[in-house]
Amino acid sequence: MDEEEKRKYIKAGEIAERILKNLKVERDMKFIEIAEKIEKEIASYAKPAFPVNISCNETAAHDTPDKNDERIIKDEVLKIDFGVHIDGYIADCAITYDFSGKYEKLLKASKKALENAVGKVKEGIKISEIGREIEKTIKSFGFMPIENLGGHFLSRYELHVGEIPNYEIRSGEILKEGDVIAIEPFSTNGIGYVKETNICKIYSATELKPTRNSIAREFFKKIENEYNKLPFAERWVIKSLEDKISLLELVRNGSLKTYPVLKEKNNGIVSQFETTVIVEKDSGKVLISLDSFDI
């Protein structure tokens, strides 16, 4: 990683941290208002790395509001996950709020797991050790880590280029100086697995596959030019019936990757905290400070 790349990562992290610290989330607010407010604020300084995810209770990830979404905050465990990118260099973060007043310990489990895992980061450490630390911490609170959903390596314009597990795995893979990782402990009072639903509102471009639909081909080019390989929301791109038809065609032929909404397999409540870290020789440079999650 050269100094210019590092500077962009750090700047993206500073923007994400400022937004997170200033974020005001209250009961009866609409999900779409929260998402659009965050995305608008990001756009004032950089670009969203993906659509704001707002996932409630047993929903773990990939839920972003529709354009005319009427959902409001009630007595939920509410997870907000967002990212900032500058020229493709990404800072990713997430926070959980408990509006039910019942799950303080569950939130503490994932937050403490994040703190402990960040403390392990340095050049040469195995990713399995990070996973073991997350698993040990969450289980010490009496909960389960979600095993098939976790953190990830980041690269330019690529949000997921490798796994940072939330449990101990058999792997000799080590962190290298200059790696950029998102550490993302999910804790649950369920069984520790998520399943895909049939709801999908988020997509990303892969490569254009053959299609006779010329409008769909042009639609793909616009998406690729605007978002590169980063995820985008349906509400960002659908302006007409032709756009919707094009989107469906590109999903059907494999030109677009889908991100279905994920729910805990046993309908357990899920908590999530996340930050982004640049791996250095003796430690990790945290891009969104851990005190940003003090709520």
N, C-alpha and C positions, 0 to 999 in steps of 0.2 A: 504494500500500500504506500503510495507516494503522499507527500504532504498536502497536495491539493485535494486528493480523494479524502484524506482524513479530515481536512477542514470542512468539506461538504457534509460528511457524516456528523461531525460535531455540531455544525450549524443546524442541520435537520433535527438533531437531538435537543438543541436549545429551544427551537420553535415548539417542538412537541411538549417539552417540559413546561414552557410558559403557558401553553394552552391548557395543559392538564392542571396546573396549579390554579389557574383562573377559572376553571370549569365550575359552573353553578348548575347543579342538577337537583331538582326538587319534585316532590310529589305533584301529580296532575299535569306535569309538562308532557307535551306530545313527543313521541319518539322521533318523528320526522323533524321537528323543530330543533331537537338536540343535534341530530346528525347533520342537518344543513348548517347549523351555527358553527359546528366544529369544522366542517369542510370549507365553509366560507372563510373562516379565520385562517386556516391553513393556506388557502389560496391567496391570502393577502401577502404572504411571505415566501411561499414555495408551492408545492402541489401535493394533494393527497396521494399517499402510496397505495391506497385501496379505499373502498367505501367504508364509512364508519359502521362498525358492527355494534348493534345493541341487542344483547341476548339476555333473556330473562329465565330465572329459575332453572329448570332442567335443560333448557336450550343452552348449549355450550359455546357455539360459534357460528359464524357465517350468516347471521340474521341482520339484514339491513332494512330500514323502513322503505315501504313503497312511497311513491310520490304523494298519494292521497291517504296515507296511513293515518288511521284515527286512534291508534293505540296511545294510551297515556300511562304514566307511571302510577302504580297503585302500591300494593304491599308486596313488592317483588324484591328478589335478589337480582340486581341489574348490573350487567357487565358491559363496559364501553371499551372498545378496542379500536384504535386508530393509528395511522402512520403518516409520516411526512417524508417526502423525498425532494432532494435538490439534485437535479441532473441525473436522477436515477439512484442516488445514494440515500438509503432508507434508514429512518429511525422509527421503531415500532414500539407501541406501549399499550397497556390495558390496565383498567382499574375496576373494582367491584364495589357497589353500594348495596347496603342492606336496608331496604325501606320497610321490611317486615318487623325488624327488631328481634328476630329469632335466630340469626345465623352468624353472630359476631365471631364465634369460635371457628367456624368454617372459613370466614374471610381471613382470620389471623393465620390459619394453617397455610393458605396459599401465599400470603404476604411474607410470612416468616420463611417459607421454602424459597421464595425469590431471594430474600436477603442472604440466606445461607448459601444458595447456589452461586450467587454473584461473588461471594467471598472465596469460592473455590477456583475462580477463573484465572488462569495464567497459561503461558506457553507450556506445552508438554503434558497437560492434564488430560486424562481420558474423558471422553464424553460420558462414559459409563459412570464415572465418579460423580459427575454433576447429577446424573439421573438418580444415583444412589442417595445423594444428599437430599434431593427433592422428595423422593419416596420416604426416606427415613423421617424427615421433618413432618410431612403431611400425616403419616401414620402415627406419629407421636401425639398428634391432636385427636386421634381416633377416627380419621377419615381416610379415604382412598385417593391416590393420584389417578388421573385419567391416563391410561396407558397408551391408547391409540390416538392421542392428541397432545401435542406438546410444542416445545420451542423449535427453532430452526436456524440454519445458517442463512445469511443474507449476501446477496451480490448485486451488482449494478443492474437495476431494472428487474431483478428477480427476488421475489419475496421468500421463496422456499427452495433452497438448494442443498438440503441436507438436514438431518434430524438432530435436535437436542432433546433427549428423552426426559420424561418425567418419572422414570423408574429405572432401576438398575438393569441394563441390558448386557449381553455378551458382545463386546466390541472392543477392539484395540485401537479404534480411531482416536487420535489426539488433537487437541487444539494447537494451531500454529499462530505465531505472532502475525498480526494483521488480519486474522479471521474476524468477521463480524457476525455476532450471534444474537438472536432474540431468545431470552430465557423466559419461559411462560408456564409456570406451574398452575395446573388446574386441580382443585381439590373438590371432592364430592362426598355426600353421604349415601351415594348409590354404590354400584358395583365397580365403577372405575373404567367404564368403556362407553364410547359414544356410537351412535348409529346415524346413518344418513336418513333424512326425511325426503319426501317427494317435492319439497319446496326449494326453489333455487332463484336467487335474485342477484347473484354475483357471478361474473364470468371473467376469463382472460383469453387473450389471443394466443394460439399455438402457431400454426402455419396454415395458410390458405389451402384447403383441399379442393379438388375439382367440383365445380358446380355450374350448371347452365344458367343460373340466376345472376345476370350481370349486375343487378341492383345489390344483391348480397355481396358480390365481389367488391363493389365500391364501398359498401358499408364496412366490410372487413378492413379495407385499406384505411378508412377514416379512424377506425378503432386502433389499428396498429400504429398509425402516425401519432395519435393522441396519447395512448397509454402504453405503447410498447408491449412488454409482456406482463405488465402489472394488472391486477384485478380492477374491474370497473363494475358499477351498478347498472342494472337495467334502467333505473330511473334517470341515469345520466345520459343515456343514448337513445332512448325510444321517444321519438318526436312525432311519429306517424304510424299508420298501419303497415306501410311498406317496411319501416324499420323493424317492427315486431316480426313480420314474416321473414325478413333477412336474418334476424337474430335466431329464430327457430331453425332456419335452414342451416346456418353455420354451426349450431349445436348438433343438429342431426348428422352432418357430415364430418364432425370432429375438428372443425376449424377453431372452435371455441371450447375451452375447458370450463366445466361447471363446478361451482362450489355450493353443494346442497347444504341447507341448514342442518346442523348437527345437534342431536339431543342425547342426553345420558340414557343409556340403554334400559335402566331400571327406574327412570324418571326421578333420579336423585337431583338434589339442588347442586348447582355448580358455582364455584368461585374461581376467579382468575386475576392474577396480577402479572405484569410483563414489563420488562425494560430491554434495551439494546446495549450490547457491550462490545467494545473493540478489544481483542485479545492482545495483551502486551507481555513482555518477557516475564515479569514477576507478579502481574496482577491484571485486572481488566479495567479499561476506561469506560465508566458507566455514562451513557449518553443522556438518559433521563434519570435524574437522581432519585434515590429511594425515598427521600423525604417528600417527593411529589405525591406519594400515595398516602400521606397522612390525612385522613378525612374524619 
